[in-house]
Amino acid sequence: MNKVPLTVRGAERMRAELHDLKTVQRPAIIAAIAEARAHGDLSENAEYHAAKERQSFIEGRIADLEGKISNAEIIDPATLDADGRCVFGATVELEDVDKGTKVTYQIVGEDEADIKAGKISIASPIARSLIGKSAGDIAEVQAPGGVREYEILDVRYV
């Protein structure tokens, strides 16, 4: 299986979610299934079927997280020395050449991406166009509305 790139914070969040699933949610759903069983006929017991479905989801998520964590390549952006180039984990300040608006993004793994928090996936078109470029370069991004150009104002490793 391929390595899954993660930032240190992303790996911590995954471990915290895994811990919650195993220590809080799994025992709670086991108790809910036991309670639903006590109500009698399982064939017509909606609570039982809902609890079993929830258990299936939790077990699937646990397996998914364990797989990703075991295959993770954890990268600490603060220790990177990429000579000012855009790389995984870098925080990049951009200016839209046409609109003049400024945005700041951190390039993270697919599981950490959250556009509202300023984190974009390494697999996204904008991140792919930024990789390897430095401050002062222009990145052309193929967007649904056509090609957009961004000037890279600053690259930080935090």
PyMOL commands that set and color helices and strands:
alter all, ss='L'
color gray80, all
select helices_A, chain A and resi 8-38+46-70+77-79+115-117+125-130
alter helices_A, ss='H'
color red, helices_A
select strands_A, chain A and resi 4-7+72-75+91-96+102-108+119-121+138-143+146-156
alter strands_A, ss='S'
color yellow, strands_A
deselect
rebuild
show_as cartoon
